[in-house]
Each structure stands twice: as structure tokens, then as C-alpha cells.
């Protein structure tokens, strides 16, 4: 089957093309598909195995801190400091000290709103005032939002 598509962008420029479509092969079963669970798709350069042996600056650069929000950068740095362990806690003063050593890759000075937003997004838990730990779903920071 051939279809012809015409699309106009916001600037008034028109694009068009013709495409040959082929029928999709049916898999066995009733034909209804069970939705797959969403995959965690990290930013560019992130392997399926995260390399926590890197130094902090190299870690945040490799795993996309430049393209992340401050909240995601907070979680990323917390992940580096805990080596991804969800049972290890970090005092926020230690995290702030590390953050401020590398303001260029982190995009500026630390902001106290970052942990609050990370808790709201469900990526970290507050163990007690000023002490944070990762939640098991922290790698969702690599998804676009």
C-alpha cells in the first residue's frame, strides 16, 4: 500500500513524500499486545553498566550531567558517592562540598531545592535531616523529561 503525506511546518514550509507500507506480520496468539514496561534509556554515552570507579568529574561528564536538570545532577552525584548503593546514606554537606569542587560540569553552584525535587520525583529518600540515600529507581534520571 502506498500513502502520500503532506505536512506544513510552523513557518509555512511544505514537506511531502510517498511511502510504501507493508503489512505487519502477526505473531502467534490472540493479536492483542501486552504493553512492555518502559526501558530506562540513559543519555548519550551511558552503558548498561555504570562505571562508578571513575573520578567524580569524569563520572558526571560521561553520564550526561551537561544535559540534565540540577535535580538530576544531584541524584547523579549522590549515585557516584554511594556507588549506586541504595542502602548507603550521604550527608548533604559532603555532597555540596563535592558539587562545588566541579561547578563547571555541574552547571553552577548547588541549590538547596535539588534534593526536595528529587524526593518529589521519587529518586531519593530522606533518612533524616540532611542525610539522603538513593531509591531503587534512581536510574530513571536518564530518561528524558
Secondary structure by P-SEA (a helix, b strand, c coil): cbbbbbbbccccbbbbbbbbbbbccccccccccccccccccccccccccccccccaaaaaaaaccccccaaaaaaaaaaaaacccccccccaaaaaaaaaacccccccccccaaaaaaaaacccccccccbbbbccccccccccc
